Amino acid sequence: MKLTVGFCAIAGLAIGGNITPVMAETPIYGSWPPASDYLNTDTLPAAFSMIEEETGGDVTWDLIAGGQLADGRGSLAAVGDGLMQGGLQIPVYTPGAMPSLTMLYSVVVPGNDPVAVAGAVSETLFLDCAECLAEEKENNVLPLGPFASASYRLMCTEPVASMADLKGKRIRATGGYAEMAAMGGATPMAVTLTEAVSLLQRGGLDCLMAAREWLQTYGYGEYAKQVTDLPLGVASPAVGLLMNREAFLDMSPEAQQAHLRASAYVTAKHTIGNYVERDQESFAHQQAEMGVELVAPGADLTAMVGGFIEEDKARLIENGKALGLKDPATLIDSYLANVEKWRGYSAEIDGDVEAFAAKLWDEVYSKLDPSSL
């Protein structure tokens, strides 16, 4: 694996700038988070090294970080068209193209167990959601390596402890979190993670609903120094290894299996390494070095967050129908049932990346037929 900023970035371009959907001799992963993001420094390098070793060097990924090929909204099209063979996808950035994944991402799972949520969404996506895979085929991609973030927190430029404090605030929030913000009387703003930085700086945002680790990675801690000490729930999937489907199907069976095993690792490594371990470590650093402070939540704000999932189910179902889903209620119920099953697995895994990857392989990836994806 090479972290690349060089000429191979134009491997998928033809004269005049038109995209040619051709598999590069070395597949390219275009990552829009900054080069310092854990995905680029730890998760993907390790996963790509696994693939290279398992294929005997036949597949060697190049990683191009910092949004040089596509931004968050453009990554789905860039991967599907073959400008790059892999990327990071946030389904709610392109809801019309990915309605089933968008609905799953919009479910805010109560609590703070990203391992259970990442495992459950992987099982739901690949084993319980034919519509999800059909949507991916339509976009010529595969949703490999889905992960879950840590439970989001309110991060604001001034303390927010109560519903009265929340009212009227302009909050960067997507998916179900946007509905939570609106329920609290705030104004949700669907901006990307990178766009939020300048908005905070210019006063265009008052708060974010985001993982604590992003205070450091995206620099939010420079401006949003008041963090309400209340887990808002966990959302998934962010698709860590969105892959061009034709590129995957053109690979040998051995290379396909290597990518499936690496995908289990991406889910495990990024969920635990970034959103459990680094989330805690970086937040402690932000408190010690950047003056970030905890704000104790009031009873009314705590009650609103605690009751959100039940209040939100009817909206999720209606939104799913509006997006064209035939039976969104069954998909939601399957997902939440899988979450409860994976809560038990999470306790057994106990923060061990290798154990999580092995469980994902046993429960999900080993049951897949690569040729039918």
C-alpha positions as a Markdown table, in Angstrom:
| # | Residue | x | y | z |
|---|---|---|---|---|
| 1 | Met | 0.0 | 0.0 | 0.0 |
| 2 | Lys | 1.2 | 3.5 | -0.9 |
| 3 | Leu | -0.1 | 6.8 | 0.3 |
| 4 | Thr | 0.0 | 8.5 | -3.1 |
| 5 | Val | -0.2 | 12.1 | -4.2 |
| 6 | Gly | 1.2 | 11.5 | -7.6 |
| 7 | Phe | 0.4 | 11.0 | -11.3 |
| 8 | Cys | -1.6 | 7.8 | -10.8 |
| 9 | Ala | -4.5 | 10.0 | -9.8 |
| 10 | Ile | -5.4 | 10.4 | -13.5 |
| 11 | Ala | -5.4 | 6.7 | -14.3 |
| 12 | Gly | -9.1 | 6.7 | -14.8 |
| 13 | Leu | -9.3 | 9.8 | -17.0 |
| 14 | Ala | -9.6 | 10.1 | -20.7 |
| 15 | Ile | -8.7 | 13.1 | -22.9 |
| 16 | Gly | -11.1 | 16.0 | -22.2 |
| 17 | Gly | -11.7 | 15.0 | -18.6 |
| 18 | Asn | -14.3 | 12.3 | -19.3 |
| 19 | Ile | -14.3 | 9.4 | -16.9 |
| 20 | Thr | -13.4 | 6.0 | -18.4 |
| 21 | Pro | -14.6 | 3.1 | -16.2 |
| 22 | Val | -11.4 | 1.0 | -16.6 |
| 23 | Met | -9.8 | -0.9 | -13.8 |
| 24 | Ala | -6.4 | 0.6 | -13.1 |
| 25 | Glu | -3.4 | -1.8 | -13.0 |
| 26 | Thr | -3.1 | -0.9 | -9.4 |
| 27 | Pro | -6.5 | -0.1 | -7.8 |
| 28 | Ile | -6.9 | 3.4 | -6.4 |
| 29 | Tyr | -8.7 | 4.4 | -3.2 |
| 30 | Gly | -9.7 | 8.1 | -3.2 |
| 31 | Ser | -10.2 | 9.2 | 0.4 |
| 32 | Trp | -11.8 | 12.6 | 1.1 |
| 33 | Pro | -11.0 | 12.9 | 4.8 |
| 34 | Pro | -7.6 | 14.6 | 5.6 |
| 35 | Ala | -4.4 | 12.5 | 5.4 |
| 36 | Ser | -4.2 | 12.6 | 9.2 |
| 37 | Asp | -7.6 | 10.8 | 9.6 |
| 38 | Tyr | -7.4 | 7.4 | 11.3 |
| 39 | Leu | -8.9 | 5.8 | 8.2 |
| 40 | Asn | -5.8 | 6.9 | 6.1 |
| 41 | Thr | -3.1 | 6.5 | 8.8 |
| 42 | Asp | -4.2 | 3.1 | 10.3 |
| 43 | Thr | -7.3 | 1.3 | 9.0 |
| 44 | Leu | -6.7 | 1.3 | 5.3 |
| 45 | Pro | -2.9 | 0.8 | 5.3 |
| 46 | Ala | -3.4 | -2.3 | 7.4 |
| 47 | Ala | -6.2 | -3.6 | 5.3 |
| 48 | Phe | -4.4 | -3.0 | 2.1 |
| 49 | Ser | -1.3 | -4.7 | 3.4 |
| 50 | Met | -3.4 | -7.7 | 4.3 |
| 51 | Ile | -4.7 | -7.8 | 0.7 |
| 52 | Glu | -1.3 | -7.4 | -0.8 |
| 53 | Glu | 0.1 | -10.2 | 1.3 |
| 54 | Glu | -2.8 | -12.6 | 0.8 |
| 55 | Thr | -2.7 | -12.1 | -3.0 |
| 56 | Gly | 1.1 | -12.5 | -3.2 |
| 57 | Gly | 1.4 | -8.9 | -4.4 |
| 58 | Asp | -1.1 | -9.3 | -7.3 |
| 59 | Val | -3.3 | -6.5 | -5.8 |
| 60 | Thr | -1.6 | -3.5 | -4.4 |
| 61 | Trp | -3.8 | -0.5 | -3.5 |
| 62 | Asp | -2.8 | 3.1 | -3.8 |
| 63 | Leu | -4.3 | 5.4 | -1.3 |
| 64 | Ile | -4.9 | 9.1 | -2.3 |
| 65 | Ala | -6.0 | 11.1 | 0.7 |
| 66 | Gly | -7.5 | 14.5 | 1.2 |
| 67 | Gly | -10.2 | 14.6 | -1.4 |
| 68 | Gln | -7.9 | 15.0 | -4.4 |
| 69 | Leu | -10.2 | 12.7 | -6.5 |
| 70 | Ala | -13.7 | 13.2 | -5.0 |
| 71 | Asp | -15.3 | 14.8 | -2.0 |
| 72 | Gly | -17.8 | 13.1 | 0.3 |
| 73 | Arg | -20.8 | 13.7 | -2.0 |
| 74 | Gly | -18.9 | 12.8 | -5.2 |
| 75 | Ser | -17.3 | 9.5 | -4.0 |
| 76 | Leu | -20.2 | 7.3 | -4.9 |
| 77 | Ala | -20.2 | 8.4 | -8.5 |
| 78 | Ala | -16.4 | 8.4 | -8.7 |
| 79 | Val | -16.2 | 4.8 | -7.6 |
| 80 | Gly | -19.2 | 3.6 | -9.7 |
| 81 | Asp | -17.8 | 5.3 | -12.8 |
| 82 | Gly | -14.3 | 3.9 | -12.3 |
| 83 | Leu | -12.4 | 7.2 | -11.6 |
| 84 | Met | -11.2 | 5.4 | -8.5 |
| 85 | Gln | -11.8 | 1.8 | -7.4 |
| 86 | Gly | -12.5 | 2.5 | -3.8 |
| 87 | Gly | -13.7 | 5.2 | -1.5 |
| 88 | Leu | -15.5 | 6.2 | 1.7 |
| 89 | Gln | -19.3 | 6.6 | 1.3 |
| 90 | Ile | -21.8 | 8.3 | 3.7 |
| 91 | Pro | -25.2 | 7.2 | 2.4 |
| 92 | Val | -27.1 | 10.3 | 3.4 |
| 93 | Tyr | -24.9 | 12.4 | 1.1 |
| 94 | Thr | -26.7 | 10.7 | -1.8 |
| 95 | Pro | -30.1 | 9.6 | -0.5 |
| 96 | Gly | -31.8 | 9.2 | -3.9 |
| 97 | Ala | -29.1 | 6.7 | -5.1 |
| 98 | Met | -29.0 | 4.7 | -1.9 |
| 99 | Pro | -32.5 | 4.9 | -0.2 |
| 100 | Ser | -32.1 | 1.6 | 1.9 |
| 101 | Leu | -28.7 | 2.5 | 3.2 |
| 102 | Thr | -29.9 | 6.0 | 3.8 |
| 103 | Met | -32.7 | 4.8 | 6.0 |
| 104 | Leu | -30.4 | 2.4 | 8.0 |
| 105 | Tyr | -28.0 | 5.3 | 8.5 |
| 106 | Ser | -30.9 | 7.4 | 9.7 |
| 107 | Val | -31.7 | 5.1 | 12.6 |
| 108 | Val | -30.1 | 6.5 | 15.7 |
| 109 | Val | -29.5 | 3.4 | 17.9 |
| 110 | Pro | -29.7 | 4.3 | 21.6 |
| 111 | Gly | -26.7 | 4.0 | 23.8 |
| 112 | Asn | -23.0 | 4.0 | 23.0 |
| 113 | Asp | -22.0 | 0.5 | 21.6 |
| 114 | Pro | -20.5 | 1.1 | 18.2 |
| 115 | Val | -19.3 | -2.5 | 18.0 |
| 116 | Ala | -22.8 | -3.9 | 18.3 |
| 117 | Val | -24.1 | -1.4 | 15.8 |
| 118 | Ala | -21.3 | -2.1 | 13.2 |
| 119 | Gly | -21.8 | -5.8 | 13.5 |
| 120 | Ala | -25.6 | -5.5 | 13.2 |
| 121 | Val | -25.5 | -3.2 | 10.2 |
| 122 | Ser | -23.0 | -5.5 | 8.4 |
| 123 | Glu | -25.3 | -8.5 | 9.0 |
| 124 | Thr | -28.4 | -6.5 | 8.0 |
| 125 | Leu | -26.8 | -5.1 | 4.9 |
| 126 | Phe | -25.5 | -8.3 | 3.5 |
| 127 | Leu | -27.9 | -11.0 | 4.8 |
| 128 | Asp | -31.3 | -9.2 | 5.4 |
| 129 | Cys | -31.5 | -6.4 | 2.9 |
| 130 | Ala | -31.8 | -7.5 | -0.7 |
| 131 | Glu | -32.8 | -4.0 | -1.6 |
| 132 | Cys | -29.5 | -2.7 | -0.3 |
| 133 | Leu | -27.5 | -4.9 | -2.6 |
| 134 | Ala | -29.8 | -4.1 | -5.5 |
| 135 | Glu | -29.2 | -0.4 | -5.0 |
| 136 | Glu | -25.4 | -1.0 | -4.9 |
| 137 | Lys | -25.6 | -3.0 | -8.2 |
| 138 | Glu | -27.5 | -0.1 | -9.8 |
| 139 | Asn | -24.6 | 2.2 | -8.8 |
| 140 | Asn | -21.9 | -0.4 | -9.8 |
| 141 | Val | -20.5 | -0.5 | -6.3 |
| 142 | Leu | -20.1 | -2.9 | -3.3 |
| 143 | Pro | -20.6 | -1.7 | 0.3 |
| 144 | Leu | -17.6 | -3.4 | 1.9 |
| 145 | Gly | -16.2 | -2.5 | 5.3 |
| 146 | Pro | -19.2 | -0.7 | 6.9 |
| 147 | Phe | -18.4 | 0.8 | 10.3 |
| 148 | Ala | -20.1 | 2.7 | 13.1 |
| 149 | Ser | -19.0 | 5.9 | 14.7 |
| 150 | Ala | -18.9 | 6.5 | 18.4 |
| 151 | Ser | -22.1 | 7.9 | 19.9 |
| 152 | Tyr | -22.4 | 11.4 | 18.8 |
| 153 | Arg | -22.3 | 14.3 | 21.2 |
| 154 | Leu | -23.4 | 17.9 | 21.1 |
| 155 | Met | -20.4 | 20.1 | 20.5 |
| 156 | Cys | -21.1 | 23.8 | 20.7 |
| 157 | Thr | -19.6 | 27.2 | 20.8 |
| 158 | Glu | -21.5 | 27.9 | 24.0 |
| 159 | Pro | -22.8 | 25.6 | 26.7 |
| 160 | Val | -26.0 | 23.6 | 25.8 |
| 161 | Ala | -27.5 | 21.8 | 28.9 |
| 162 | Ser | -31.2 | 22.1 | 28.4 |
| 163 | Met | -34.0 | 22.2 | 25.8 |
| 164 | Ala | -34.1 | 25.9 | 26.2 |
| 165 | Asp | -30.4 | 26.1 | 25.4 |
| 166 | Leu | -30.9 | 23.9 | 22.3 |
| 167 | Lys | -33.7 | 25.9 | 20.8 |
| 168 | Gly | -32.8 | 28.0 | 17.8 |
| 169 | Lys | -29.2 | 26.6 | 17.5 |
| 170 | Arg | -27.9 | 26.0 | 14.0 |
| 171 | Ile | -26.5 | 22.4 | 14.2 |
| 172 | Arg | -24.5 | 20.3 | 11.7 |
| 173 | Ala | -26.6 | 17.1 | 11.8 |
| 174 | Thr | -27.5 | 14.5 | 9.2 |
| 175 | Gly | -29.8 | 11.4 | 9.1 |
| 176 | Gly | -31.6 | 10.7 | 12.3 |
| 177 | Tyr | -29.6 | 13.3 | 14.2 |
| 178 | Ala | -31.1 | 16.0 | 12.1 |
| 179 | Glu | -34.5 | 14.9 | 13.3 |
| 180 | Met | -33.3 | 14.9 | 16.9 |
| 181 | Ala | -32.0 | 18.4 | 16.5 |
| 182 | Ala | -35.4 | 19.5 | 15.0 |
| 183 | Met | -37.2 | 17.8 | 17.8 |
| 184 | Gly | -35.2 | 19.9 | 20.2 |
| 185 | Gly | -36.2 | 23.1 | 18.5 |
| 186 | Ala | -32.8 | 23.6 | 16.7 |
| 187 | Thr | -32.2 | 24.1 | 13.0 |
| 188 | Pro | -30.3 | 21.1 | 11.4 |
| 189 | Met | -27.9 | 21.9 | 8.7 |
| 190 | Ala | -26.8 | 19.0 | 6.3 |
| 191 | Val | -23.3 | 20.1 | 5.6 |
| 192 | Thr | -20.3 | 17.7 | 5.2 |
| 193 | Leu | -17.7 | 17.2 | 7.9 |
| 194 | Thr | -15.1 | 19.3 | 6.0 |
| 195 | Glu | -17.6 | 22.1 | 5.3 |
| 196 | Ala | -18.5 | 22.4 | 9.0 |
| 197 | Val | -15.0 | 23.8 | 9.9 |
| 198 | Ser | -15.3 | 27.0 | 8.0 |
| 199 | Leu | -19.0 | 27.5 | 9.1 |
| 200 | Leu | -18.0 | 27.2 | 12.7 |
| 201 | Gln | -15.2 | 29.7 | 12.2 |
| 202 | Arg | -17.4 | 32.2 | 10.5 |
| 203 | Gly | -20.3 | 31.8 | 12.9 |
| 204 | Gly | -22.6 | 30.0 | 10.5 |
| 205 | Leu | -22.9 | 27.0 | 12.9 |
| 206 | Asp | -23.5 | 27.0 | 16.6 |
| 207 | Cys | -23.1 | 23.3 | 17.2 |
| 208 | Leu | -22.3 | 19.9 | 15.7 |
| 209 | Met | -23.7 | 16.5 | 16.5 |
| 210 | Ala | -20.5 | 14.5 | 15.9 |
| 211 | Ala | -18.1 | 12.0 | 17.3 |
| 212 | Arg | -15.7 | 13.5 | 19.9 |
| 213 | Glu | -12.7 | 12.3 | 17.9 |
| 214 | Trp | -13.5 | 14.8 | 15.2 |
| 215 | Leu | -12.7 | 17.7 | 17.6 |
| 216 | Gln | -9.1 | 16.8 | 16.8 |
| 217 | Thr | -9.2 | 15.3 | 13.3 |
| 218 | Tyr | -11.3 | 18.1 | 11.7 |
| 219 | Gly | -10.2 | 20.9 | 14.0 |
| 220 | Tyr | -13.6 | 21.5 | 15.5 |
| 221 | Gly | -12.0 | 21.9 | 19.0 |
| 222 | Glu | -10.7 | 25.3 | 17.9 |
| 223 | Tyr | -14.3 | 26.6 | 18.0 |
| 224 | Ala | -16.7 | 24.1 | 19.5 |
| 225 | Lys | -15.3 | 23.9 | 23.0 |
| 226 | Gln | -18.5 | 23.0 | 24.9 |
| 227 | Val | -19.3 | 19.3 | 24.8 |
| 228 | Thr | -22.6 | 18.1 | 26.4 |
| 229 | Asp | -21.9 | 15.0 | 28.4 |
| 230 | Leu | -24.7 | 13.0 | 26.9 |
| 231 | Pro | -24.4 | 10.2 | 24.3 |
| 232 | Leu | -26.9 | 10.9 | 21.5 |
| 233 | Gly | -26.8 | 7.3 | 20.0 |
| 234 | Val | -24.9 | 5.5 | 17.3 |
| 235 | Ala | -25.4 | 5.7 | 13.5 |
| 236 | Ser | -24.2 | 3.3 | 10.8 |
| 237 | Pro | -23.2 | 2.4 | 8.1 |
| 238 | Ala | -20.4 | 4.6 | 6.9 |
| 239 | Val | -19.0 | 2.4 | 4.1 |
| 240 | Gly | -15.3 | 2.2 | 4.6 |
| 241 | Leu | -14.4 | 0.3 | 1.5 |
| 242 | Leu | -16.9 | 1.2 | -1.1 |
| 243 | Met | -15.6 | -0.7 | -4.1 |
| 244 | Asn | -16.2 | -0.6 | -7.8 |
| 245 | Arg | -18.3 | -3.7 | -8.5 |
| 246 | Glu | -16.9 | -4.5 | -11.9 |
| 247 | Ala | -13.4 | -4.3 | -10.5 |
| 248 | Phe | -14.2 | -6.7 | -7.7 |
| 249 | Leu | -15.9 | -9.2 | -10.0 |
| 250 | Asp | -12.9 | -9.1 | -12.4 |
| 251 | Met | -10.6 | -10.3 | -9.7 |
| 252 | Ser | -9.6 | -13.9 | -9.1 |
| 253 | Pro | -11.7 | -15.8 | -6.5 |
| 254 | Glu | -8.6 | -15.7 | -4.2 |
| 255 | Ala | -8.4 | -11.9 | -4.5 |
| 256 | Gln | -12.2 | -11.6 | -3.9 |
| 257 | Gln | -11.9 | -13.6 | -0.7 |
| 258 | Ala | -8.9 | -11.5 | 0.4 |
| 259 | His | -11.1 | -8.3 | 0.0 |
| 260 | Leu | -13.9 | -9.8 | 2.0 |
| 261 | Arg | -11.6 | -10.7 | 4.8 |
| 262 | Ala | -10.0 | -7.2 | 4.7 |
| 263 | Ser | -13.5 | -5.7 | 4.8 |
| 264 | Ala | -14.3 | -7.5 | 8.0 |
| 265 | Tyr | -11.0 | -6.0 | 9.3 |
| 266 | Val | -11.9 | -2.5 | 8.1 |
| 267 | Thr | -15.2 | -2.7 | 10.1 |
| 268 | Ala | -13.5 | -4.0 | 13.2 |
| 269 | Lys | -10.4 | -1.8 | 13.1 |
| 270 | His | -12.1 | 1.5 | 12.3 |
| 271 | Thr | -14.9 | 1.0 | 14.7 |
| 272 | Ile | -12.8 | 0.0 | 17.7 |
| 273 | Gly | -9.5 | 1.7 | 16.8 |
| 274 | Asn | -11.0 | 5.1 | 15.9 |
| 275 | Tyr | -14.4 | 5.3 | 17.5 |
| 276 | Val | -13.7 | 3.6 | 20.8 |
| 277 | Glu | -10.0 | 3.9 | 21.6 |
| 278 | Arg | -9.0 | 7.1 | 19.7 |
| 279 | Asp | -12.3 | 8.8 | 20.5 |
| 280 | Gln | -11.5 | 8.5 | 24.2 |
| 281 | Glu | -7.8 | 9.4 | 23.8 |
| 282 | Ser | -8.3 | 12.4 | 21.5 |
| 283 | Phe | -11.1 | 13.8 | 23.7 |
| 284 | Ala | -8.9 | 13.7 | 26.7 |
| 285 | His | -6.2 | 15.5 | 24.7 |
| 286 | Gln | -8.7 | 18.2 | 23.6 |
| 287 | Gln | -9.7 | 18.7 | 27.2 |
| 288 | Ala | -6.1 | 19.0 | 28.4 |
| 289 | Glu | -4.6 | 21.0 | 25.6 |
| 290 | Met | -7.4 | 22.8 | 23.8 |
| 291 | Gly | -9.6 | 23.9 | 26.7 |
| 292 | Val | -12.6 | 21.8 | 25.6 |
| 293 | Glu | -15.1 | 21.5 | 28.5 |
| 294 | Leu | -17.8 | 19.0 | 29.5 |
| 295 | Val | -21.3 | 20.4 | 30.1 |
| 296 | Ala | -23.7 | 18.4 | 32.3 |
| 297 | Pro | -27.0 | 17.7 | 30.6 |
| 298 | Gly | -30.3 | 18.7 | 32.2 |
| 299 | Ala | -33.2 | 16.3 | 32.8 |
| 300 | Asp | -35.3 | 17.6 | 29.9 |
| 301 | Leu | -32.5 | 17.2 | 27.4 |
| 302 | Thr | -31.7 | 13.7 | 28.7 |
| 303 | Ala | -35.4 | 12.7 | 28.5 |
| 304 | Met | -35.7 | 13.9 | 24.9 |
| 305 | Val | -32.7 | 11.9 | 23.7 |
| 306 | Gly | -33.7 | 8.8 | 25.7 |
| 307 | Gly | -37.2 | 8.7 | 24.0 |
| 308 | Phe | -36.0 | 9.6 | 20.6 |
| 309 | Ile | -36.0 | 6.1 | 19.0 |
| 310 | Glu | -39.6 | 5.4 | 19.7 |
| 311 | Glu | -40.7 | 8.9 | 18.7 |
| 312 | Asp | -38.7 | 8.6 | 15.4 |
| 313 | Lys | -39.9 | 5.2 | 14.2 |
| 314 | Ala | -43.0 | 6.5 | 12.4 |
| 315 | Arg | -41.0 | 9.1 | 10.6 |
| 316 | Leu | -38.4 | 6.6 | 9.5 |
| 317 | Ile | -41.1 | 4.4 | 8.1 |
| 318 | Glu | -42.8 | 7.2 | 6.2 |
| 319 | Asn | -39.4 | 8.5 | 4.9 |
| 320 | Gly | -38.6 | 5.0 | 3.8 |
| 321 | Lys | -41.8 | 4.8 | 1.8 |
| 322 | Ala | -41.2 | 8.2 | 0.3 |
| 323 | Leu | -37.8 | 7.0 | -0.8 |
| 324 | Gly | -39.5 | 4.1 | -2.6 |
| 325 | Leu | -38.9 | 1.2 | -0.1 |
| 326 | Lys | -41.6 | -1.4 | -0.1 |
| 327 | Asp | -41.3 | -2.5 | 3.5 |
| 328 | Pro | -39.2 | -0.1 | 5.6 |
| 329 | Ala | -40.8 | -1.3 | 8.9 |
| 330 | Thr | -39.5 | -4.8 | 8.5 |
| 331 | Leu | -36.0 | -3.6 | 7.6 |
| 332 | Ile | -35.9 | -1.4 | 10.7 |
| 333 | Asp | -37.1 | -4.2 | 12.9 |
| 334 | Ser | -34.5 | -6.6 | 11.4 |
| 335 | Tyr | -31.8 | -4.1 | 12.0 |
| 336 | Leu | -32.8 | -3.4 | 15.6 |
| 337 | Ala | -33.1 | -7.2 | 16.3 |
| 338 | Asn | -29.6 | -7.7 | 15.0 |
| 339 | Val | -28.4 | -4.9 | 17.2 |
| 340 | Glu | -29.7 | -6.7 | 20.3 |
| 341 | Lys | -28.0 | -9.9 | 19.1 |
| 342 | Trp | -24.7 | -8.1 | 18.5 |
| 343 | Arg | -24.8 | -6.5 | 21.9 |
| 344 | Gly | -24.1 | -9.9 | 23.3 |
| 345 | Tyr | -21.3 | -10.5 | 20.8 |
| 346 | Ser | -19.9 | -7.1 | 21.7 |
| 347 | Ala | -19.5 | -8.1 | 25.3 |
| 348 | Glu | -17.6 | -11.2 | 24.3 |
| 349 | Ile | -15.4 | -9.2 | 21.8 |
| 350 | Asp | -14.5 | -6.8 | 24.6 |
| 351 | Gly | -12.7 | -4.2 | 22.4 |
| 352 | Asp | -10.5 | -6.8 | 20.6 |
| 353 | Val | -10.1 | -5.9 | 16.9 |
| 354 | Glu | -9.0 | -9.4 | 15.8 |
| 355 | Ala | -11.9 | -11.0 | 17.7 |
| 356 | Phe | -14.4 | -8.6 | 16.1 |
| 357 | Ala | -13.0 | -9.2 | 12.6 |
| 358 | Ala | -13.2 | -13.0 | 13.2 |
| 359 | Lys | -16.8 | -12.7 | 14.4 |
| 360 | Leu | -17.8 | -10.7 | 11.4 |
| 361 | Trp | -16.2 | -13.3 | 9.2 |
| 362 | Asp | -18.1 | -16.1 | 10.9 |
| 363 | Glu | -21.4 | -14.4 | 11.1 |
| 364 | Val | -21.5 | -12.4 | 7.8 |
| 365 | Tyr | -18.7 | -12.6 | 5.2 |
| 366 | Ser | -18.1 | -16.4 | 5.2 |
| 367 | Lys | -21.8 | -16.8 | 4.2 |
| 368 | Leu | -21.4 | -14.6 | 1.1 |
| 369 | Asp | -21.0 | -15.9 | -2.5 |
| 370 | Pro | -18.7 | -13.2 | -4.1 |
| 371 | Ser | -19.9 | -14.0 | -7.6 |
| 372 | Ser | -23.5 | -13.0 | -6.6 |
| 373 | Leu | -22.7 | -9.7 | -5.0 |
